[in-house]
């Protein structure tokens, strides 16, 4: 919700209402993404990095690497999980995790010797792209459990997602939309001094098949609590 005054609207150089609408749209998308994330990271198919047997045992140095990716893909394939269009599973990773993956010699060698040479190579673009049948998508909304690991290490979640693993929907009668009450729009503002802009949505996410998704819990090198 954003409140503004008649003075801001009339005296600002920029179109304040347009900028507020853009911010609200970004906030809506980000909020709904986090709602979906909280549902998906509660899945029951879990892989803990290295020798850890629980989240509390994930400690410093237990990074996501090529071996962890191979294990997650094997778990999905053994469960007969189907890849997405294009024949790849999707992994949602935090940028901190991508930085560590580019430090893995196996992954760098694959990009160096198997990937097409040139400016489009992930080594140059910094975009991880695909590896071992997994397409990586970066998001700062990837889940982090702060200080939840061994000796207070931060624990990161990377989701490996197969086709038809989850669903999202919204109520048709309350689809996501913004609302604007102009200055003087109700009896609480008789002098038309303030306006209000906001959004609301009725949104639901659900895991449809636990076997089509793997949550890898790991630490990484930039973890401030590691």
N, C-alpha and C positions, 0 to 999 in steps of 0.2 A: 504494500500500500504506500502511495506517495501523496503527500499533501503539498499544495503550493498556494501562493497568494496571487491576488490580482496585480500586485506590484511586480512580482517576478515575470508574469506573463506580458505585461505592458512595457517594462523597461529593459528586459534582457535582449542582448544583441541576437542570441540564437533563438531558434524555435524550441522553447522549453518542452512543450507538450509532445513534439515529435521525438525529442531525445528521451523523454520519460517513457514513451511508448516502446522505444527500442530497448531500453533497460528492462522494462517489465517483461518483454518477450524473451530476453536472454535469461532473466531470473526464472521465468516459468519453465523454460526448457531445462535449465540446470536443476531446478527443484524436482521436477518429474523424473529426471535422470537419477537423482540420488534416491528417490523413493523406489525406483526399479532396482537400483543397486542393492539396497538393504534387503529386498526380497531375495535376490539372486545369491547373495553371499551367505544366505542361511541354508544353502543346499547341503545335502548329506554325503555327497561324494567328495571326500577331502583328501588331499595329498600334502604332507608336510615335508618341507625341504630337508635334504641331507639325512641326518640320523634322528631328527626330531620325531616324537610320537604324539605330540599335541602342540597346540598353540603356545602354551607356556614354556615349551622346550625349544622353540625356534629362537636361535641366538645369533650373535654376531658371526658373520662369515657364511651363514646358511643362505646363499643367494640363489636366485633362479638362474639356471644355466642350461646348456644343451641337453645334459642328462635328464634334468627335470622335465624339459619339454618332451623328450622321448617317452618318459614314463607317463605323462599326462595323455599323450596321443595314444599310447598303448592301452591305457585304461578305457578311453573312449571307444577304440576299435574293438576291444574285447567285449564291450557291452553292446556292440552292433550299432553304435551311434552313427548317424548319417552326417556327412559334412554338408556345408551350405553350398549353394550354387557356385560353381567354379571349382568344386572338389576340395575345398579347404574348411577346416575348423576355424573358428574365430577366437582369438585370445584378447581380452581387454587388460591392458597393462598400464601401470603408472610410468610417467617419464623417468622417474628415478630408476625403475627396473630396466627400462630400455638402455639407459646409460651403462648398467652392469652387463647387459647382454652384448653390447659392443666391445666389452672388455674380455669376452670369452673367446679364446683362441679357436675353438672348433667352429664357432659361428663366423668369425672373421675369415677363417680359411675358406668356408663355404662360399661366402660372398666374393672372396678374392679369386677363387679358382673355378667356381661353378656359375656365378652370376655374370651377366653380361658386363663387359668392361665399358667404362665411360662414365659420364656425369650422372647417369641414372642409377648407378650402383649404390646400394644402401650405405656403403662406406662413405660415399660423398654426400648423399642427400640427408643422411641422419635419420631417415625413416626406415624402420626395421623391415617393413613389407612382409614377405612370407618366408617361412623356414620350416622344414620337416612337415609340410602339409598344413601349416597353421598360418593364417593371416593375422598379423598383430595390429591392434588398434589402440592408440595411446589416449589416455584420458586422465586428467588430474582428479577425476571423481572416483578412480579406482580405490577400493577400500583400504584404509590403514587403521590398524588397531594400535594406537599409541601406547608404548611401554607395556605391551601385553605379553612380550616374549621373555626369554631367559635373561636374567639380570637387567630387566627393563628395556630390552630391545624392542623396537617398533616391528610390527608384523604386517606385511603387505599381502594383499590378496590379488592373485591373477586368475581370472576366470577363463577356462577353456570351454567353448560353447559349441555344441553340435546343433544340427537343424531340429526344429520342433521341440526344443528344450524348455522354452518358456513362452508365455503369452502376455500381452498387455492390451488393455481396453479402456474405454471411458464411457460414461453414461451418455446416451444420445441427448437426453433432455438437459444435461449439464456439461456440455462439451467445453473444453478450455477456451476461455475468452476473457477479454479485458473489459473493464467498466469505467466510465467517466462520469463524474458528477460535477457540472460546471459551477462556477462561483454563483452564489445565490440560488443554488439548485434545491435547497430545502429551508425549512423555517429556522434552522440553527444558524443560518448565515444571512440574516436579513439585509446586510449592507453589501452583499456580493463581494466578500473579501477573500474567500478561499475556495479552492477546488480540490477534488480528490480523484486519484486514478489508481486502479488496482486490477488484479486478476483472480480468477478462481477456476478450479477444475475438479471433476470427479474422475479419478484415475485409479486403475487397479492393475497390479502385476502378479503373476503366479508362475511357479515352476510346474511344468507339465510332465516332465520326465527327468527324475533325478539321475538316471544313468547317462543322459545326454549332456552332462555338464560336470566338469571337474574344477574344484577350487584348490589352487596351489597356494599355501601359506609359506611365506619366506621373508627373510630380512634383505637388506641391501646396503651398499657401501655408503650411502648418503644419510642413512638413518641417524638422526641426532641422538637417539637414545642407545645406539648400539655400543 
